[in-house]
C-alpha cells in the first residue's frame, strides 16, 4: 500500500478495511505561538484513522483557551502540573487508546503524507517498536535538524549523534541517508511508537523530566528484543529549542545528568564500571574547557549534573524504569569514541565516522 493517496484511504474505509488507529499527541507548555503556527499542518495530515490531541502541561499562557476557541476538533488533556516531557507524556498517554502513539513536539511542521510511510513500515514487522521520520530544520529546510536528523545513534561511551548530525554539525540533506534503516534511538520530536509496547516498557522514565528520555526508552526497547527504525520517506521540519533553548544551563544539566543515568541503567555491569567513570572524566574535560573560555554557567551545570547523578545512584535510582533484557541485536552503536573522531581526526560527518549506512 505504498504511496496511498486520500482517495485510496477512503476506498479502504468503504471496503471495510480500517488502518491502525493513530493518536498524534502534542505535549504543550506555554506554546500557543507554536500551536498557532504548526497545528494546521498536523490537522491537514492525510490519514483517515487519526486523532489529534494536545496534552497541556499546566501552561500559564492562554494555550487552552486558544485551542477551545480556534480548534474545537482537537482533543485536549490537561495535566495538573508541569511534569516535564517524560512524565507529562506518561500521564497523558494513560488516557489515550490507540494502536499507535505519535509523540510530536509543538514546534514541528509536518508534511501532508508523513504518517502512511511510517505506519506501513511498522506494520510490516511486529518487532518494530518505534520509528522516526526524517527530521529537517524548519529554519533551513535543506539541512538536517539537531534533535534526530535521519535516525539516532550512540557511541561506546554514550554520546548520542545521528545520521546527518554529529555534535553541533548538521549536514545538508542531499538524499545521502534516504534508506530505511534500524537505528539506536528515534527522536522525541516526532516519535511513532506502538502503544502496546510503550505500555509494556512502562513508558518514558519520568525521573529524566526532559532530554534523552527517548534514547533511554529506545535502549530499553532494544534490550527487550524490539527494533527502532527511521523511515526517510516521511519528512517533518523541526524548529528546536522551543522550551529550553540551546546553551541554557538547565539544558546542559539535564543532558549530562540524564546521560549518566541512562548509561548506568542500560550498560552491562562491566561496561558501567569501566565506561561511566571514563565518561565523567570526559565530561570534566568539556566543563573545564568551557570554564577557561569564560562560560561559568556551563561548568556549574556539569558539576551539578555529576553531583545529582551520585544522588540518584545512591538514594533515588529505585524511582527509575529499568530495562528487562530478553534478546535481540542492538542496532545503531558505533563501537568507537566519537569525541576522538570528531575533535582529533576532524571527522564532522556521520558517513566519515560510521560509513555509508
N, C-alpha and C positions, 0 to 999 in steps of 0.2 A: 504493500500500500504506500510505496514511496511517492512523495510529491502530491499528496491528496490536496485537492482544492476544496473550497467551501461547498460547491455543489456535490462533490464526492462524499463529503461528510453527511450532507442531507440525504443522499441516496442510501448510505449505510443505515441511518436512523430510520428511513422509510422501510428498509428491508428488515428492520428489527435487530440490526447488529449495532450494538452500542459500544462506543470506545470506552476505555477505562476512565473513571472519573478523576478529574484533576482539580485540586484546590490550590489556587495561587494565593499565598498568604504573604502580605506585605506587613512587616513589623514597622510601626511608626512611632517616633518620639520627636515631637515638635517639628514635624516635617511637612507642614502644609504646603510650603513652596514647591517641594519635590512632588507631592501628590498632585498639585495643580498642573505641573509640567509633564509628568510622566504617566499618570494614571490613565489618560485617554489612550495611550499606545497599548497598555495592558488590556483594556476593555475591547480594543479593536482586534485582539488576537483571534486568529481563525482556529477554533477548536470547539466543537459543539458541546461537549460534556465537561464544561469548566465552570468553576465558581471563582469569583474574585473577592477576597476577604482582606480587610485591613484590621490588624491587631494593634490596638493603640496601647503603648507602654506608659500610661499615665501622663500624657502630654499636658503641658501648661499653656500651649497656644490654642487656637480655635480649630485645630485639625478636625476634630469630631463633628463640630457644628458645620464646618465646611462640607464634609462628606455627606452628612444628612441632607443638607440643602441642595448640593450640586450633583451628587451621585447616589440617589436612593437605591439603585440596583446593587450597590456594593454592600456586602455584609460587614458589620462592624463588631469586633470583640474588644472589650475594654479590660485591660489588666489593672488591678487596684494600685500597683506601684510600678516604678521603673525597675524591672528585673534584669535589665541588660538584654543583649542579643540572645544569649543562650537560654536562660530560664524564661525570658519573655516568650520565646518561641515554644518552649515546652508547655507553658501554661496555656497558650493559645491553641496549640495543636491537639491538646487533650479534648478540646471542644469541637474538633473538626473531623468528620467522617468522609474519607475519600480513598481511592486506590493509590493516588499519588499526591504528595505534597510538593509544592514549589516554594522554596524559601527565597523570596525576591526582595532585594533592597528597594527602598522607595526612590533611590536616585538612579534607577535603571530604565532606559528606554528599550523596549523590545521591538522586534520586527514582527510583521503580520503572521508569518508561518513558523515561528520559533518553537512551538510546542510539539507538533507532529513528529519531526525527526528524532527528538529525544525519546518520546513515548514509544515509538516504533522500535528503536534500539533496545530500550529497557524491556519491552515485551518479548523481545527475541531470545532473552536469556534470563531465566529465573534468578540467577545468582547476581545479576547487576543490581546493586542496591541503590547506588547514587550516580548521578551523571550531571555534567555541566555543559552549557553551550559555549561557543567561542565568545570570549569577553573582550570587547574592544573599547577604546577610550571614547567617551561621549564628546570630549573637547578636541580630540584629534582622531577622527574615525578611521584613519588608515593604520593606526598603531594599536598594539595590544594594551590592555589595561592591567595595572599592577596586581589587582586582587584575584588573579587566577588565570589570566591570559587564555591559553589553549590547553589547560589541564595542569594540575598541580603536581609537583614532585617534591622530594625531600632528599637531603644528603645523609651521609652516615653519622653526622653529628647533629642532626635535627634541624638544619637550616632549610626552610621551605623556599622553593622557587618554582618557576612554571615554564612550560613550552611557550617561549615568547617573552619571558621576563626573568631576568637574573638580577637579584638585589634591586637597584634603582633603574636599571636599564631595560626599557620596554622596546622591543623590536617593532619594525614596520611589518604589517601583515601583507605578505606577498603570496599567500597560499602555501607557504612552506610547511605548515603544520596542519594541513586540511585533511588528514586521515583520522578516522575513528580509532581511538587508542584507549587501552586501560591506563589509568594514571593513579597516583597515590592519593590525591585529595581533589575534591570538587569545590569550587568557590562557593562561599556562603552568600555571595551577592546574587546568585541565580542557581540554586541547587535543587535539582529534581531528586526526590527520594521516594522509594516505595514505603507507603505509610506503615504497612505491617512490619517491615524491617526496622524502621525508625523506632517504633514502639518496642520491638524486641531488644533493641540496643539501649533502651532507656532514654533515647533522645540525645540532645546535646548535654554536655556536662555543665550544669548550672553554676558550678564554682568558678568557671572561667569568666563569667559576666560577658565579656566580649573579647574577640581576637583569638584566632587559632582553634576555637571550639569546633569548627567544621573539619579541620585537619585531624583533630583528635577523634571525632566521630568516624571519619573515613578510615582511620587507622584501626579503630576497634572493629569496624565492619569487615575489613580485610582479615584481621586476626580471627574473626568468626567464620571465615570461609567465603565471604561475599566479594564482589568486584565493584570497582569505581571506574567510570569511563568519562571521556569527553566526546561530544558529538559536534564537530565544527560546522556541520550543515545548518545548525541552529546558531543564530547570531544575536547578541544583545550588546548594548552600549552602556557603560558604567561611568558615572561621574567620579565617585570615590571620595573618601574623606568627608562625607557629609555630616557625620555625627562627631567623630573625633578626627580633626584634621591631621594630616601627615606632619610628624615632627613634634606633636604635643607630648608633654611629659607623661600624661595619663596613658596615651597610646604606647609609648616606649615601655612604660612599666608593665602594662598588661601583656604586651608581646613577649617580653623577656621572661616574666613570671610564668605565663601560661605555657611557653615553650618548654621550660624546665619541668613543669608539672606533667606535661604531655609525654615527654621522654621517659620520666620516671615511671609513669603508668604503663607505657606500652613497650618499652625495651625489655629484652630478656634480663635476667638477674645479672649475668656477666656484663652485658652491654651497659646497663645503668651504672654499675660500679666503676667501669672504666671511662665511659663516654661523658656522663653527666659532669664529673669534676673537670674534665678537659674542656667541655663546652663552657663551663663557668669561667675558666681561665681566659678563653677566647672572648667571652662577654666582657671580662675585666679589661682586656686589651682595647676593645672597642670603646669602653667607657672612658678610659684614660686618654685615648686619642681625642675624643670629643672634649674632654676637660681641658686638655692642652690647647685646643682650638677655641676655648672660651665658652663652651656650652656646659655650664654647671648644672643646668636642668636635666640634661641627658644623663650625666654622671649620677646625679641623685636618683633618677628614675631606675637605672640599672641596679644601683646599690639597694634600693628599696625592693626591687623585684627579687633579688637574691635573698634578702632577709625574709621576705614573705614566702619564698619557696621553702626555706627552712621551717617557717611557722607551719606551713601546710604539711610538710613532710613529718614533722614530729607531733603535731597536735590536731590537724584538720583533714588528713588525707582520707579518712573514712567518709567524708562528705562528697567525695568524687565518685564518678562512674568508672569502674574498672573493666578492662577487656576480658572477654571469655574466649580463650584460644581453642579453636577446633582444627581447622585445616585450611589449606589454600595457599597459593603462591601470592606473595605481596608484590604488587607492581609499583613502578614509579619511584624506586630508590636508586640514587646514584651512589655507588659504593666507593666514593672518594670524598675529598674535602673541598667543598665549593669555594670556601674562603681562599684556599691556596690557588685554585684555578682562576678565580676572578681577580684577586688583588696582586698575586705574584706573577702568574702566567698571562694575565691580561686577557683572559677569555671572557668576553662580555655577552656572548650569545649562547642560548641553550644548545644549539647544534654544535658549537665548538666544544662544549663540555660533555654532552651526552651522546652526540651524533644525530643523524637524521632519523629521529623517531617521531 
